[in-house]
Amino acid sequence: QVQFVESGGGLVQPGGSLTLSCAASGFVFSRVTMNWYRQAPGKEREWVAGISAASSFRNYAGSVEGRFTISRENAKNMVYLQMNSVKPEDTAVYYCNGAFSIWGQGTQVTVSI
């Protein structure tokens, strides 16, 4: 079955960097556009970034454009989110997905002094 396992979250100071990883399984990963989403306390889940199946196209939410980079390794069924110059407002649980109804447990990112 479809499964996503996110990792790499943690506590980071403002201005710092963090790389999130997502291991996907249960579908033909190399044919699916993958996305990162996040959900902050008390807010709805929002889309953060997306990457096409062959990495030809990448898109970002305006709030992270220029700071975050999405990438993928189709041979390993992995998708990544490199987070640079993080801000307190980036604090959230981060999820990856390929437009499926099943979600992983997410990984918590906390940006704080």
C-alpha atoms as an extended CHARMM CRD file, in Angstrom:
* protein
*
       113  EXT
         1         1  GLN       CA              0.0000000000        0.0000000000        0.0000000000  PROA      1               0.0000000000
         2         2  VAL       CA              0.9860000000        3.6160000000       -0.4090000000  PROA      2               0.0000000000
         3         3  GLN       CA              3.2350000000        4.8050000000        2.3790000000  PROA      3               0.0000000000
         4         4  PHE       CA              5.2340000000        7.9360000000        3.1640000000  PROA      4               0.0000000000
         5         5  VAL       CA              7.8320000000        8.1680000000        5.9220000000  PROA      5               0.0000000000
         6         6  GLU       CA              9.1540000000       11.6520000000        6.6170000000  PROA      6               0.0000000000
         7         7  SER       CA             12.2890000000       12.3510000000        8.6530000000  PROA      7               0.0000000000
         8         8  GLY       CA             14.9390000000       14.9610000000        9.3450000000  PROA      8               0.0000000000
         9         9  GLY       CA             12.9510000000       17.4510000000       11.3700000000  PROA      9               0.0000000000
        10        10  GLY       CA             14.1300000000       19.0330000000       14.5880000000  PROA      10              0.0000000000
        11        11  LEU       CA             14.8870000000       22.2560000000       16.3920000000  PROA      11              0.0000000000
        12        12  VAL       CA             16.8030000000       24.8520000000       14.4000000000  PROA      12              0.0000000000
        13        13  GLN       CA             17.6660000000       28.4770000000       15.0790000000  PROA      13              0.0000000000
        14        14  PRO       CA             16.3640000000       31.2560000000       12.8490000000  PROA      14              0.0000000000
        15        15  GLY       CA             18.6230000000       31.6200000000        9.8310000000  PROA      15              0.0000000000
        16        16  GLY       CA             19.7340000000       28.0190000000       10.0480000000  PROA      16              0.0000000000
        17        17  SER       CA             19.3230000000       25.0940000000        7.6800000000  PROA      17              0.0000000000
        18        18  LEU       CA             17.6700000000       21.6990000000        7.7390000000  PROA      18              0.0000000000
        19        19  THR       CA             17.1150000000       18.9250000000        5.2010000000  PROA      19              0.0000000000
        20        20  LEU       CA             13.9620000000       16.8360000000        5.2910000000  PROA      20              0.0000000000
        21        21  SER       CA             13.7020000000       13.4030000000        3.6930000000  PROA      21              0.0000000000
        22        22  CYS       CA             10.7260000000       11.3480000000        2.6000000000  PROA      22              0.0000000000
        23        23  ALA       CA             10.7490000000        7.6620000000        1.7290000000  PROA      23              0.0000000000
        24        24  ALA       CA              7.8350000000        6.6500000000       -0.4960000000  PROA      24              0.0000000000
        25        25  SER       CA              6.5670000000        3.1810000000       -1.3450000000  PROA      25              0.0000000000
        26        26  GLY       CA              3.5620000000        1.3340000000       -2.7460000000  PROA      26              0.0000000000
        27        27  PHE       CA              3.3750000000        3.0610000000       -6.1280000000  PROA      27              0.0000000000
        28        28  VAL       CA              5.4970000000        3.7910000000       -9.2090000000  PROA      28              0.0000000000
        29        29  PHE       CA              7.4150000000        6.6690000000       -7.6790000000  PROA      29              0.0000000000
        30        30  SER       CA              9.2340000000        7.6650000000      -10.8690000000  PROA      30              0.0000000000
        31        31  ARG       CA              5.9330000000        8.5250000000      -12.5840000000  PROA      31              0.0000000000
        32        32  VAL       CA              4.4340000000       10.7290000000       -9.8870000000  PROA      32              0.0000000000
        33        33  THR       CA              4.8160000000       14.4280000000       -9.1440000000  PROA      33              0.0000000000
        34        34  MET       CA              5.7890000000       14.7700000000       -5.4900000000  PROA      34              0.0000000000
        35        35  ASN       CA              5.0020000000       17.5890000000       -3.0920000000  PROA      35              0.0000000000
        36        36  TRP       CA              5.8740000000       18.8270000000        0.3680000000  PROA      36              0.0000000000
        37        37  TYR       CA              3.1750000000       20.2530000000        2.6070000000  PROA      37              0.0000000000
        38        38  ARG       CA              3.2000000000       21.6690000000        6.1150000000  PROA      38              0.0000000000
        39        39  GLN       CA              0.7320000000       22.2590000000        8.9090000000  PROA      39              0.0000000000
        40        40  ALA       CA              1.3580000000       24.7770000000       11.6450000000  PROA      40              0.0000000000
        41        41  PRO       CA             -0.4820000000       24.6420000000       14.9850000000  PROA      41              0.0000000000
        42        42  GLY       CA             -4.0510000000       25.8540000000       14.6000000000  PROA      42              0.0000000000
        43        43  LYS       CA             -3.7580000000       26.2100000000       10.8250000000  PROA      43              0.0000000000
        44        44  GLU       CA             -4.7630000000       24.1550000000        7.8220000000  PROA      44              0.0000000000
        45        45  ARG       CA             -2.2400000000       22.0940000000        5.9030000000  PROA      45              0.0000000000
        46        46  GLU       CA             -0.6320000000       24.1110000000        3.1000000000  PROA      46              0.0000000000
        47        47  TRP       CA              1.3440000000       23.2220000000        0.0270000000  PROA      47              0.0000000000
        48        48  VAL       CA              5.0420000000       24.1520000000        0.1560000000  PROA      48              0.0000000000
        49        49  ALA       CA              6.7920000000       22.8020000000       -2.9360000000  PROA      49              0.0000000000
        50        50  GLY       CA              6.3710000000       20.3700000000       -5.8230000000  PROA      50              0.0000000000
        51        51  ILE       CA              8.6520000000       18.5300000000       -8.2400000000  PROA      51              0.0000000000
        52        52  SER       CA              7.6740000000       16.7640000000      -11.4360000000  PROA      52              0.0000000000
        53        53  ALA       CA              8.3700000000       13.0760000000      -12.0400000000  PROA      53              0.0000000000
        54        54  ALA       CA             11.6320000000       13.6460000000      -13.9270000000  PROA      54              0.0000000000
        55        55  SER       CA             12.6210000000       16.7240000000      -11.9150000000  PROA      55              0.0000000000
        56        56  SER       CA             12.0100000000       18.9170000000      -14.9570000000  PROA      56              0.0000000000
        57        57  PHE       CA              9.7500000000       21.3190000000      -13.1150000000  PROA      57              0.0000000000
        58        58  ARG       CA              9.8640000000       22.6300000000       -9.5490000000  PROA      58              0.0000000000
        59        59  ASN       CA              7.4160000000       25.0380000000       -7.9460000000  PROA      59              0.0000000000
        60        60  TYR       CA              7.3750000000       26.7600000000       -4.5900000000  PROA      60              0.0000000000
        61        61  ALA       CA              4.9620000000       28.6440000000       -2.4020000000  PROA      61              0.0000000000
        62        62  GLY       CA              5.7710000000       32.3320000000       -2.3040000000  PROA      62              0.0000000000
        63        63  SER       CA              6.6070000000       32.1460000000        1.3870000000  PROA      63              0.0000000000
        64        64  VAL       CA              9.5200000000       29.7340000000        0.7860000000  PROA      64              0.0000000000
        65        65  GLU       CA             10.6590000000       30.7120000000       -2.7240000000  PROA      65              0.0000000000
        66        66  GLY       CA             14.4030000000       31.3190000000       -2.7620000000  PROA      66              0.0000000000
        67        67  ARG       CA             14.9440000000       29.6320000000        0.6220000000  PROA      67              0.0000000000
        68        68  PHE       CA             13.7540000000       26.0340000000        0.1260000000  PROA      68              0.0000000000
        69        69  THR       CA             14.8110000000       23.5450000000       -2.5530000000  PROA      69              0.0000000000
        70        70  ILE       CA             12.9280000000       20.3700000000       -3.4250000000  PROA      70              0.0000000000
        71        71  SER       CA             14.7140000000       17.4300000000       -5.0380000000  PROA      71              0.0000000000
        72        72  ARG       CA             14.2100000000       13.7180000000       -5.5900000000  PROA      72              0.0000000000
        73        73  GLU       CA             16.0570000000       10.4770000000       -6.2550000000  PROA      73              0.0000000000
        74        74  ASN       CA             13.8360000000        8.1790000000       -8.2910000000  PROA      74              0.0000000000
        75        75  ALA       CA             16.2420000000        5.2480000000       -7.9310000000  PROA      75              0.0000000000
        76        76  LYS       CA             15.7340000000        5.3930000000       -4.1600000000  PROA      76              0.0000000000
        77        77  ASN       CA             12.0720000000        6.4780000000       -4.0610000000  PROA      77              0.0000000000
        78        78  MET       CA             13.1460000000        9.5160000000       -2.0400000000  PROA      78              0.0000000000
        79        79  VAL       CA             12.1640000000       13.1690000000       -2.0690000000  PROA      79              0.0000000000
        80        80  TYR       CA             13.9630000000       15.8990000000       -0.1180000000  PROA      80              0.0000000000
        81        81  LEU       CA             13.3880000000       19.4390000000        1.0720000000  PROA      81              0.0000000000
        82        82  GLN       CA             16.4500000000       21.5650000000        1.7140000000  PROA      82              0.0000000000
        83        83  MET       CA             15.4470000000       24.4130000000        4.0240000000  PROA      83              0.0000000000
        84        84  ASN       CA             17.7680000000       27.4210000000        4.2710000000  PROA      84              0.0000000000
        85        85  SER       CA             17.4070000000       30.7400000000        6.0750000000  PROA      85              0.0000000000
        86        86  VAL       CA             14.5600000000       29.3210000000        8.1270000000  PROA      86              0.0000000000
        87        87  LYS       CA             12.1850000000       31.6130000000        9.9780000000  PROA      87              0.0000000000
        88        88  PRO       CA              9.9790000000       31.0880000000       13.0540000000  PROA      88              0.0000000000
        89        89  GLU       CA              6.9630000000       31.0180000000       10.7370000000  PROA      89              0.0000000000
        90        90  ASP       CA              8.3860000000       27.8770000000        9.1000000000  PROA      90              0.0000000000
        91        91  THR       CA              7.5750000000       25.9840000000       12.3010000000  PROA      91              0.0000000000
        92        92  ALA       CA              5.1830000000       23.1840000000       11.3740000000  PROA      92              0.0000000000
        93        93  VAL       CA              4.8050000000       19.4780000000       10.7950000000  PROA      93              0.0000000000
        94        94  TYR       CA              6.0520000000       18.7180000000        7.2850000000  PROA      94              0.0000000000
        95        95  TYR       CA              4.5620000000       16.0130000000        5.0600000000  PROA      95              0.0000000000
        96        96  CYS       CA              5.3110000000       14.6610000000        1.6100000000  PROA      96              0.0000000000
        97        97  ASN       CA              2.6960000000       13.2760000000       -0.7560000000  PROA      97              0.0000000000
        98        98  GLY       CA              2.0070000000       12.4860000000       -4.3680000000  PROA      98              0.0000000000
        99        99  ALA       CA             -1.6820000000       13.4860000000       -4.4410000000  PROA      99              0.0000000000
       100       100  PHE       CA             -2.7870000000       10.3760000000       -2.5580000000  PROA      100             0.0000000000
       101       101  SER       CA             -5.3440000000       10.3210000000        0.2290000000  PROA      101             0.0000000000
       102       102  ILE       CA             -2.9270000000        8.5590000000        2.5770000000  PROA      102             0.0000000000
       103       103  TRP       CA             -0.5520000000       10.6820000000        4.6640000000  PROA      103             0.0000000000
       104       104  GLY       CA              2.5100000000        9.8290000000        6.6880000000  PROA      104             0.0000000000
       105       105  GLN       CA              3.1580000000       10.8770000000       10.2620000000  PROA      105             0.0000000000
       106       106  GLY       CA              5.1100000000       13.9240000000        9.1760000000  PROA      106             0.0000000000
       107       107  THR       CA              8.2470000000       15.3860000000       10.7160000000  PROA      107             0.0000000000
       108       108  GLN       CA              8.2260000000       18.3070000000       13.1490000000  PROA      108             0.0000000000
       109       109  VAL       CA             10.2970000000       21.3890000000       12.3520000000  PROA      109             0.0000000000
       110       110  THR       CA             10.6390000000       23.9910000000       15.0760000000  PROA      110             0.0000000000
       111       111  VAL       CA             12.4290000000       27.2570000000       14.3790000000  PROA      111             0.0000000000
       112       112  SER       CA             13.3100000000       28.9940000000       17.6140000000  PROA      112             0.0000000000
       113       113  ILE       CA             16.1850000000       30.5700000000       19.5000000000  PROA      113             0.0000000000
